[in-house]
Amino acid sequence: MSQNKNSASTVGRSATRDYTELGVQLAALVPGDQIIIRKTLRINSFQSWDHTLNCTFSHVNHLSTGLATDRVPEDDIVLVCVHFSKQNGELGSIILDDHTKVDKVTV
């Protein structure tokens, strides 16, 4: 398999947040690695729950949001997006935030 081309300094960086530690972990992953994604999901200011997903890592990229207004390049909203496949073959992706943890499964 080919090496992941993303560097730790760019993988964990969005327009408004710096996930350097998580970026180091993601830059070390190669397609096909088994990972566990843990995320705290919130639906309002009172309710939240933890969710864990065992999946196969595909790749990481940055998602530029499609804002309807003209903005200067320094003000673009860019999010870090992890792509994966579930055990049933379904493809998925998740946007990183302060409540996301990604760990490589070691055998």
N, C-alpha and C positions, 0 to 999 in steps of 0.2 A: 504494500500500500504506500501511497505517496505521503510525504510529510505535510502537516498542516502549515499553510503559508502565513497564517496570522501570527503576528508577534504579540507578546504579552502586553506591550505598551499600547497597542491599538485595539486588541480584542475587548478588554475590559473598560473601554472608554465610550461613554455616550456624550451627548451635547451638554448635559447638565450634571452628570454623575461620573465618578471615577471608581470603578470596581477593580483596582489593580490586582488584588489578591485573587479574585475570581478569574481575572484575565490570565494570570499565570497558569492556573489550573486548566482553563479552556485552551490555551495555546499549546499545552502539552498533549492534548487529546488528538487522536487520529480517527478518521472515519472507521466505524466498526467497533470502537471501544464501547464496552457496557458502562453505563452511567446511572446514577441515582439522582433525580432532581427532587429537592424538597422546597416547598414554597408555602408560605402562609397567605391564604386568600382572605380578603376582606370584602364584605358586601355593604357595610355601612360602618358607622363609628362604634357600633356595639357588638357586631357579630363577625367572627373570623374562624377559620379552621385550617389545620395543617393538611397538606396533601403530599404524598410521596409517589414518585413514578419511576419504575425501572424501565430503561429503554436503551436503544443503541444510538450512539452519537453519529450525526451525519456531518454537520458543519456549523460554523458561526459566521454571521454577517451582520451588517448594520442596516437598520430599517429607517429610511428617511420618511417622516410623516408628510402627508400631502396636505399641507395647510393651504387654505384658499386665499391667503393674502400674500402679497409680495414682501419678502423679508430679505434683510442683508444676510450674506453667507454665515456670519458669526452668530446669527440668531436662529439658525436651523435647528430643528428638533430631530436628533438622531438617537435611535435606541439600539441596544445590543440584543440580537436575536439568536437563540440556540435552536437548531433544527435537529430532529431525532425521528426514529421510528419506534413505535410501540411493539410489544411482543406479538400482537396479532397482525403486524404488518402495516398498520395505519401510520401515516406520516403526521408529524405534528411539529409545532414550534412554540417557544415561550420567550417572552421579553424579560430580560433581567431587571430586577429591582432590589431594594434593600432587604427584601424578605426571601430571596432566592439563594439556595445552596446547591452546588453541583459537585458530586463526588464520583471519581472513577471507581468502578468495582474491581477489587483485586482478588484474584483467584488463589 
